[in-house]
Amino acid sequence: MMNGMNGIDSTENAAGAATLTVTTWSLEQTSPDDLVPARMPDDASGIRIERAGVPSPEFSRFLYTAAGGDVTWTDRLPWTYAQWAEFLGRPGVETWVAHVHGTPAGFIELDGSQTQRAGTVEISYFGLLPAFRGRGLGGHLLSQGTARAWDMGERVQGRTPTRRVWVHTCSKDGEHAMGNYQRRGFRLFATETGEEPLLRTPGPWPGAHA
């Protein structure tokens, strides 16, 4: 999931509320050999990717709102502190953060918890802060995050080896999102289209994208 809203047709439902037609694509890899890594950035780029090893609802909510505020990420906005803490504390949930010269630039969240089938890891969220898009950072972050999904079974004692990594993206995401996944070796396995309420982009703060 990442980046702007493109080519979305809005309508009204029977109650007169505005809706939009959203297509969701689900993609997967079924072998670590499927991963096609992006080019490694040079040292001058200042790019560093590391795991947020201490679960922090405050930090994760910051990443969620900063990366998703202009693309209508709203499902977690009502979450309480306790809900964030419970989710982040689940074994198999990992947040990997990209930094550029020390500044958080984006993140990829892996969900290999018991909510997934054994041996399955979902890329539950993946996004960049708006100022860091269009620099080639997304391909590198996706490559590194997908590799960490594949080696999660090796890194976490007693965990089932990863046999499948999957993700979904939709027509609300940026125009380059699908291509990024496919270039990294993800294959489409399902497509769904439906109506969703037409919501204002919340932004990381009121009026941020006015």
KACORZI-V740598 format. One record per backbone hydrogen bond with DSSP energy under -0.5 kcal/mol. NH is the residue of the N-H (numbers start at 1). CO is the residue of the C=O. If there is no record, write none. Layout:
((NH | CO) (NH | CO))
This chain:
((6 | 171) (10 | 8) (11 | 19) (13 | 17) (16 | 13) (19 | 11) (20 | 196) (21 | 9) (22 | 20) (22 | 194) (24 | 192) (25 | 169) (26 | 190) (27 | 167) (28 | 187) (29 | 165) (34 | 31) (35 | 32) (36 | 184) (37 | 35) (45 | 42) (46 | 43) (48 | 99) (50 | 97) (52 | 95) (53 | 51) (55 | 53) (60 | 56) (61 | 57) (62 | 58) (63 | 59) (64 | 60) (65 | 61) (66 | 62) (67 | 63) (68 | 64) (69 | 65) (71 | 68) (73 | 68) (74 | 72) (77 | 74) (78 | 74) (79 | 76) (84 | 80) (85 | 81) (86 | 82) (87 | 83) (88 | 84) (89 | 85) (90 | 87) (93 | 90) (94 | 92) (94 | 110) (96 | 94) (96 | 108) (97 | 50) (98 | 106) (99 | 48) (100 | 103) (101 | 46) (101 | 99) (103 | 100) (105 | 98) (106 | 98) (107 | 127) (108 | 96) (109 | 125) (110 | 94) (110 | 108) (111 | 122) (112 | 92) (112 | 110) (116 | 113) (120 | 117) (121 | 164) (122 | 111) (123 | 166) (124 | 109) (124 | 122) (125 | 109) (126 | 1) (127 | 107) (129 | 105) (130 | 66) (132 | 129) (133 | 130) (135 | 132) (140 | 136) (141 | 137) (142 | 138) (143 | 139) (144 | 140) (145 | 141) (146 | 142) (147 | 143) (148 | 144) (149 | 145) (150 | 146) (151 | 147) (152 | 149) (154 | 151) (155 | 151) (156 | 152) (157 | 155) (159 | 156) (162 | 150) (163 | 119) (164 | 119) (165 | 29) (166 | 121) (167 | 27) (169 | 25) (171 | 23) (173 | 170) (174 | 2) (177 | 174) (178 | 174) (180 | 176) (181 | 177) (182 | 178) (183 | 179) (184 | 180) (185 | 182) (186 | 181) (187 | 28) (189 | 26) (190 | 26) (192 | 24) (194 | 22) (196 | 20) (198 | 18) (199 | 197) (203 | 69) (208 | 205) (210 | 207))
